[in-house]
Amino acid sequence: MKTTSISANMKRKIDIKEYSEQFRYTLFKMVAARRFIQEHRLWEGFWKYGWVSRFLVVVALLIGLKFLSIAINWFQNFSAGNPGQAFQSMGMLAEQFFTEGFGFLFSGGMKYAMLILLEVLVFHFSRRTVYILTGKDTDATFHEFVDAQVRMIKVGIYAWVMELVFTGVFKVAFGIFGFLDFLQPAFVFAVQCYFLGFAILDNYHEQFGMTIKESRQYALNYIGVAAAAGLVAYLMMLVPVAGVIAAPILTSVAVTLAMYELSDLHILGKDAPGPSEEVV
């Protein structure tokens, strides 16, 4: 029989093939999530969280405007008359976008700060999706939203610290094996995607009574889900303004749809075994 306790989940098998299938499956769920949002009008009831939710979203939008200002500045200076100059302008835009925009958003903990600001979106859309899928009443109160916001702050700090730790380890390891140094960016990016995705996945775990520690352990069974969510969130956040808002909405719904079908968490609660737990 399978182990049925999160705390006892210590004999987990690493299954690359399974994680790859989870990754692919979650990416496909991004398309399904868009249809699900439209069909069930998940945005309804969002503003019930009061002025706090509005304030947080506005702050996130103001940060997102930084990317828009880069694009506007480029178009103002773009010259289509000279093909050579036009090509050079495109190159300058790409360089400026990734040094100023990408560096600003994804260096340090800024991406987690954005996710913290937009927790209200993840909170609302994830809970609405769970309600539609399970019929479980998840009509959250303002107090529950505040608790979720505080939890996201803790999760965001944890994810940022772990990202820094792994990045440091990779630098040391690839420094020793210099001939493999070209692989370091890929490993670092994969870790960043996982932890960003975990911050989104944790909202699903939270709805079934998991502590952050239990959520961290259980998420290791669904590395592919977290990695796919993190990758999509990364890419969408690069789209000025609209992407910043759309990223947490789409990924939170997609993760909920994927986890509902891949795990038994909605049936067994936090005692549900993960797919990678060793049979004992």
Salt bridges, closest charged atoms under 4 A:
GLU21 OE1 - ARG24 NH2 2.78
GLU44 OE2 - ARG41 NE 2.47
ASP139 OD1 - LYS48 NZ 2.63
ASP147 OD2 - HIS143 NE2 3.28
GLU163 OE2 - LYS111 NZ 2.83
ASP202 OD1 - ARG151 NH2 2.76
GLU214 OE2 - LYS270 NZ 3.53
GLU261 OE2 - LYS29 NZ 3.03
